[in-house]
Amino acid sequence: MSSFIRGTVLSGVLASLVLVPATGLAQGRTSVKVGKDGSVQVRTGNTSVNTQAEGTEELGGADVEAEDESTGEAAGTELEISGSGSQESHRCSPKTEVNISGSDNDITLTGECKRVSVNGSTNKVKVEAVATIDVTGSDNQVTWKRAVGAKKPKVNRTGSNNKVTQAR
């Protein structure tokens, strides 16, 4: 399959992944798996799309989890989460940088995250493992279980009443 056709198919699949959850039609979690052979499997709600391609492309973005079939780890390096009143769970890889913006979100991050940035108000974020935490805004709560590469993660706080604590 040519790279132009593969790019066109992947663009259409990603567009549907962004639009379907936005219209409330998707039920459950959305995932994208990219195999070493370049095959792509997309699942959202009760819908599944499988493609075969040459080469491998990493996919990522809002509400999308890209996963490497060989390791089971998230393949994307950046995860954008935005909105208000959401309750979501995502898995990080050691290279994942997570950007959370909005208000009243309840986000759980498993695995090792390189960086978690929270911008907004009254967000609650639970992180399994993280190297750097940035918090901007007000009344945000970030709880981390363990640090990556140090005894404690590097923490930057701007705003008022933002709390960053280690889970006990």
C-alpha positions in Angstrom: 0.0 0.0 0.0 1.5 3.4 -1.0 2.3 5.9 1.7 -0.2 8.3 0.2 -3.1 5.8 0.4 -2.0 4.7 3.9 -1.9 8.4 5.0 -5.3 9.0 3.5 -6.8 6.0 5.3 -5.2 6.8 8.6 -6.4 10.5 8.3 -9.9 9.3 7.7 -9.7 6.9 10.7 -8.3 9.5 13.0 -11.0 12.0 11.9 -13.7 9.5 12.7 -12.1 8.8 16.1 -12.2 12.5 17.0 -15.7 13.2 15.6 -17.6 10.1 16.8 -16.8 10.6 20.5 -17.5 14.3 20.2 -21.0 13.5 18.9 -21.6 11.1 21.8 -22.0 8.1 19.5 -19.1 6.1 20.8 -19.5 3.8 23.7 -16.4 3.0 25.8 -12.7 3.5 25.1 -11.0 4.3 21.8 -7.7 2.6 21.0 -5.3 2.5 18.1 -2.8 -0.4 17.8 0.1 -0.2 15.3 1.9 -3.5 14.6 5.6 -3.9 13.7 4.5 -4.8 10.2 2.6 -1.5 9.8 -0.9 -3.0 10.4 -3.3 -0.7 12.1 -6.3 -1.7 14.3 -8.7 1.0 15.5 -11.5 0.3 18.0 -14.1 2.7 19.3 -17.3 1.5 21.0 -18.6 -1.5 19.0 -16.7 -0.5 15.8 -13.3 -1.9 14.7 -11.2 -1.1 11.7 -8.2 -3.1 10.6 -5.7 -2.1 7.8 -2.5 -3.6 6.5 0.3 -1.3 5.4 4.1 -1.2 4.9 6.1 0.5 7.6 4.9 1.7 11.0 3.4 5.0 12.0 2.8 6.2 15.5 -0.6 7.7 16.2 -1.8 9.7 19.2 -3.9 12.6 20.2 -7.0 13.5 22.3 -8.9 10.5 23.5 -6.7 8.1 21.5 -4.2 5.6 22.9 -1.6 4.3 20.4 -0.2 0.9 21.5 2.7 -1.1 20.2 1.5 -4.7 19.8 5.0 -6.1 20.6 5.3 -4.3 24.0 1.8 -3.4 24.9 3.0 0.1 25.7 1.6 3.4 24.6 3.5 4.4 21.4 2.6 8.1 21.2 4.9 10.7 22.8 2.2 13.3 23.5 -1.3 13.0 24.9 -3.7 15.9 24.9 -6.7 15.8 27.2 -9.1 18.8 27.3 -12.6 19.6 28.3 -14.6 19.8 31.5 -16.2 17.2 33.8 -14.5 14.2 32.1 -13.5 11.1 33.9 -10.7 9.3 31.9 -7.9 6.8 32.3 -4.9 6.6 30.0 -1.6 4.7 30.0 1.8 6.4 29.5 5.0 5.1 28.1 8.3 6.5 29.5 8.4 9.1 26.6 4.8 10.2 27.0 4.1 13.9 27.8 0.5 14.5 29.0 -1.1 17.9 28.6 -4.4 18.3 30.6 -6.4 21.5 30.2 -9.9 22.4 31.4 -11.8 22.1 34.6 -13.4 19.6 36.9 -11.7 16.6 35.2 -10.8 13.4 37.0 -7.8 11.8 35.1 -5.9 8.6 36.0 -2.6 8.0 34.3 -1.0 4.5 34.6 2.5 3.5 33.6 5.5 5.9 33.5 4.9 9.4 32.2 7.8 11.7 31.3 5.9 14.9 32.0 2.3 15.7 33.2 1.1 19.3 32.7 -2.2 20.5 34.2 -3.7 23.8 33.2 -7.1 24.9 34.5 -9.1 24.6 37.7 -10.4 21.9 40.0 -8.8 19.1 38.1 -7.9 15.9 39.9 -5.1 13.9 38.4 -3.6 10.6 39.7 -0.3 9.5 38.2 1.4 6.1 38.8 4.9 7.3 37.9 6.2 10.7 36.6 9.4 12.6 36.1 8.1 16.2 35.9 4.8 17.8 37.0 3.7 21.3 35.9 0.5 22.8 37.4 -1.0 26.1 36.3 -4.3 27.5 37.4 -6.2 27.1 40.6 -7.5 24.4 42.9 -5.9 21.5 41.0 -4.8 18.3 42.8 -2.1 16.0 41.4 -1.2 12.8 43.3 1.7 10.7 42.2 2.8 7.3 43.5 6.4 7.2 42.5 9.0 9.2 40.6 10.8 8.3 37.5 14.6 8.6 37.7 14.7 10.4 41.0 13.4 10.3 44.6 10.7 12.9 43.8 9.5 14.3 40.5 10.4 17.9 39.5 7.4 20.0 40.3 6.5 23.5 38.9 3.4 25.2 40.3 1.9 28.5 39.2 -1.5 29.8 40.4 -3.4 29.4 43.6 -4.3 26.5 45.8 -2.7 23.9 43.6 -1.6 20.7 45.5 0.9 18.1 44.4 1.3 15.2 46.8 2.6 11.7 46.9 0.1 8.9 47.4 0.6 6.9 50.6 
